[in-house]
Amino acid sequence: MPILEGNKVVAIASVGNKKSDYNETDLKQLQLLMEGMWKIIQRKQIEHSLEMFSEEFGKAENELKSINGIKKEFLRLKDSSYASNNNENVINQDTLASLNQQRDKAVEATIRESEKMKSVVDFLLYMSREHAGQNQYNMSNVDILELMDKSLLDVSLRIDEKNIKIIRNIPKVVSNITGDYNKIKDTFTRIIGSSIKFLETCGTMKISVYEDTDHVHFELEDNGTGIPESVTSNLFMRFYNIEDAIENSASNKIYEELKADFYISRSIIEAHDGTINIESEENKGTKVHLKLPKRDI
């Protein structure tokens, strides 16, 4: 019997013939076997994700250490009497400026890799809590407009870094919804943050909010690099190896991070009886649509 995650076979289970009929004990043993197999699959996925991101983080960290070491040696030579008397043309401000520039780039790379690793670790912790039934929701009336403003504030530095143009198609008044404020805010922040990753410098992001009789709708559309269909069609699956869809290893890491963000977002939205879907075309952009029911406590 194949075990499916979406349309992907992740395991196969079978039972042998038995002289007597199967009973409750047999079913219990099969259940324990399946649960054990599921944990093994989950652990392998966890190990693969952490190994991939920790390797890149290690490279960035080593590069930063190397540049700092070179800079310290230059400064030591510059401060020595020999350097100050004989090597002024070699050890100069231009050299130090170049080293500082390389160091800043290495710091940025280290921060980016640590953020990617944090995203994957958050994903793994979320799955662990979900499996244990420990994802609790504190429901209250939620002001969508206030929540969206705070989500944009959370990623404002990244928006400014890329000089992204934000187009807001949002009415002045929108009905409240009932939900967990922090979890919905986390969802919005993840969706907006994911869009930023695929936007070029001076790109455009359009945010729209509207409502119908029963729901509040949130749409985010960008003109970024887009996401391959092979990724978007499997983006919400818990266990899906991105390498099966993308041959470029350099792209795998950003798609792994994207998968983590969207899996968590979908789980949160579905816990609120809402829906989320994504449409994307490479070299044209991406559109994410999120729908939440209108309810008041």
C-alpha positions in Angstrom: 0.0 0.0 0.0 1.6 3.3 -1.0 1.8 6.1 1.5 1.3 9.4 -0.3 2.2 13.0 0.6 0.3 15.0 -2.0 1.1 13.1 -5.2 4.5 11.8 -4.1 5.0 8.2 -2.8 7.0 8.6 0.4 6.7 5.0 1.7 5.2 1.6 1.0 3.5 -0.6 3.6 2.4 -4.2 3.3 1.2 -7.1 5.4 1.7 -10.8 4.9 -0.8 -13.6 4.7 -2.1 -15.0 8.0 -3.8 -18.3 8.7 -6.3 -16.7 11.1 -8.2 -13.4 10.7 -6.5 -10.2 11.5 -7.6 -8.8 14.9 -7.3 -5.5 16.9 -3.8 -6.4 18.0 -2.6 -6.8 14.4 -4.1 -3.4 13.5 -2.4 -1.9 16.5 1.0 -3.3 15.5 0.5 -2.0 11.9 -0.4 1.4 13.3 2.8 1.5 15.4 4.8 0.4 12.4 3.3 3.2 10.3 3.9 5.8 13.0 7.5 4.7 13.3 8.0 4.8 9.5 6.5 8.3 9.4 8.9 9.5 12.1 11.9 8.1 10.2 10.8 9.9 7.0 10.4 13.1 9.0 13.8 12.8 10.7 15.5 12.2 7.3 13.8 15.4 5.9 15.0 17.3 9.0 18.5 16.0 8.7 18.7 16.9 5.0 17.4 20.4 5.5 19.6 21.2 8.5 22.7 19.7 6.7 22.2 21.9 3.7 21.7 25.1 5.5 24.4 24.5 8.2 26.9 23.9 5.4 26.2 27.3 3.8 26.2 29.0 7.1 29.6 27.4 7.9 31.0 28.7 4.6 29.8 32.2 5.2 31.1 32.2 8.8 34.5 30.9 7.7 34.7 33.6 5.0 34.0 36.3 7.6 36.6 34.9 10.0 39.2 34.8 7.1 38.6 38.4 6.2 38.7 39.6 9.8 42.0 37.7 10.2 43.5 39.4 7.1 42.4 42.8 8.3 44.0 42.3 11.7 47.3 41.3 10.1 47.2 44.4 7.9 46.5 46.6 10.8 49.3 45.0 12.8 51.8 45.5 10.0 50.6 49.1 9.5 51.1 49.9 13.2 54.6 48.4 13.2 57.6 50.7 12.7 58.7 48.8 9.7 55.4 49.1 8.0 55.1 52.8 8.7 58.6 53.5 7.4 58.8 51.3 4.4 55.4 49.9 3.3 53.2 53.0 3.2 52.5 52.5 -0.5 51.5 48.9 0.1 49.4 49.1 3.2 47.1 52.1 2.7 43.6 53.3 3.2 42.4 51.9 -0.1 43.4 48.4 1.0 41.7 48.8 4.3 38.6 50.2 2.7 38.5 47.1 0.3 38.9 44.8 3.3 36.1 46.6 5.1 33.9 46.2 2.1 34.6 42.5 1.8 33.9 42.1 5.5 30.5 43.9 5.2 29.6 41.5 2.4 30.6 38.5 4.5 28.6 39.8 7.4 25.5 40.2 5.2 26.0 36.7 3.8 26.3 35.2 7.3 23.1 37.0 8.4 21.2 35.8 5.3 22.3 32.2 5.9 21.4 32.4 9.6 17.9 33.8 8.6 17.4 30.9 6.2 18.4 28.4 8.9 16.1 30.0 11.4 13.2 29.7 8.9 13.8 25.9 8.5 14.3 25.4 12.2 11.0 27.2 12.8 9.4 24.9 10.2 10.7 21.8 12.0 9.6 23.1 15.4 6.2 23.9 14.0 5.8 20.4 12.6 6.9 18.9 15.9 4.3 20.9 17.8 1.7 20.1 15.2 2.4 16.4 15.5 2.1 16.6 19.3 -1.1 18.7 19.1 0.6 21.6 20.9 -0.2 24.4 18.4 -2.6 26.5 20.5 -4.6 29.4 19.1 -5.7 32.4 21.2 -8.7 33.7 19.4 -9.8 37.4 19.5 -11.1 40.1 17.2 -8.4 41.0 14.7 -8.1 44.3 12.9 -6.7 43.2 9.5 -5.5 46.7 8.5 -3.5 47.2 11.7 -2.1 43.7 11.5 -0.9 44.3 7.9 0.8 47.5 8.8 2.7 45.8 11.5 3.7 42.9 9.2 5.0 45.5 6.7 6.9 47.2 9.5 8.6 43.9 10.4 10.1 43.6 6.9 10.6 47.4 6.2 14.4 47.2 6.3 14.4 44.5 3.6 11.9 46.5 1.6 14.2 49.6 1.9 17.3 47.6 1.0 15.9 46.6 -2.4 14.1 49.9 -2.8 10.8 48.0 -3.5 7.7 50.0 -4.5 4.6 49.1 -2.5 1.3 49.7 -4.1 -1.6 49.5 -1.6 -5.0 48.8 -2.9 -6.7 48.8 0.5 -10.0 50.3 1.7 -10.0 52.6 4.7 -12.4 50.2 6.6 -12.4 46.4 6.5 -14.4 44.0 8.7 -12.6 42.4 11.6 -12.0 38.6 11.7 -11.7 36.2 14.6 -8.3 34.6 14.9 -5.0 34.4 16.6 -3.4 37.8 16.1 0.2 36.8 16.4 -0.2 33.7 14.1 -2.0 35.6 11.4 0.6 38.3 11.6 3.3 35.7 11.3 1.6 34.4 8.2 1.4 37.8 6.5 5.0 38.5 7.4 6.2 35.2 5.9 4.2 35.8 2.7 5.5 39.4 2.2 9.0 38.3 3.1 8.9 35.5 0.6 7.9 37.9 -2.1 10.8 40.2 -1.3 13.2 37.3 -1.8 12.1 36.9 -5.4 12.0 40.7 -6.2 14.9 42.4 -8.0 16.1 45.8 -6.8 13.4 48.5 -7.5 10.7 45.8 -8.0 7.0 46.3 -7.3 4.7 44.6 -4.8 1.0 45.2 -4.9 -1.1 44.5 -1.8 -4.9 44.3 -2.1 -7.5 43.8 0.5 -11.3 43.4 -0.2 -14.2 41.6 1.3 -17.4 39.8 0.2 -20.4 38.7 2.3 -18.6 36.1 4.3 -14.8 36.5 3.8 -12.0 39.0 3.9 -9.5 38.5 1.0 -5.8 39.4 0.9 -3.8 39.4 -2.3 -0.1 40.0 -2.8 1.2 40.3 -6.4 4.8 41.0 -7.4 6.8 41.4 -10.6 9.7 39.3 -9.3 11.6 36.4 -10.9 8.7 34.0 -10.3 8.7 30.4 -9.1 8.8 27.2 -11.3 5.5 25.3 -11.6 7.2 22.2 -10.4 7.8 24.0 -7.1 4.4 25.8 -6.7 2.5 22.6 -7.3 4.2 20.9 -4.4 4.8 23.9 -2.2 2.3 23.1 0.6 3.4 19.5 1.0 5.0 18.6 4.3 7.5 16.2 2.8 8.7 17.1 -0.6 12.3 17.1 -1.7 12.9 20.4 -3.6 15.8 18.7 -5.4 13.3 16.5 -7.2 12.0 19.6 -8.9 15.0 21.9 -9.2 18.4 20.8 -10.5 20.1 24.0 -9.7 21.5 23.5 -6.2 22.0 27.2 -5.7 18.2 27.6 -6.0 17.4 24.7 -3.8 18.1 26.6 -0.6 15.8 29.5 -1.3 13.0 27.2 -2.3 13.5 25.1 0.8 13.0 28.3 2.8 10.0 29.2 0.7 8.5 25.7 1.3 8.9 26.1 5.1 7.2 29.6 5.1 4.3 28.4 3.0 3.7 25.2 4.8 3.4 27.0 8.1 1.2 29.7 6.5 -1.2 27.2 5.1 -1.4 25.4 8.4 -2.3 28.6 10.2 -4.8 29.8 7.6 -6.6 26.4 7.5 -6.8 26.4 11.3 -8.8 29.6 10.8 -11.1 27.9 8.2 -9.4 29.9 5.5 -7.7 29.1 2.2 -4.4 30.1 0.6 -3.1 29.5 -2.9 -0.3 30.7 -5.1 0.1 31.4 -8.8 3.5 32.1 -10.4 5.1 32.3 -13.7 8.9 32.4 -14.2 10.3 35.8 -15.2 6.8 37.5 -14.7 6.0 37.3 -11.0 3.9 35.7 -8.3 0.4 36.2 -6.9 -0.7 34.9 -3.5 -4.4 34.8 -2.5 -5.5 34.4 1.1 -9.1 34.2 2.3 -10.3 34.3 5.9 -13.9 34.1 7.2 -15.5 37.1 8.8 -16.5 36.3 12.4 -16.8 38.3 15.5 -16.5 37.1 19.1 
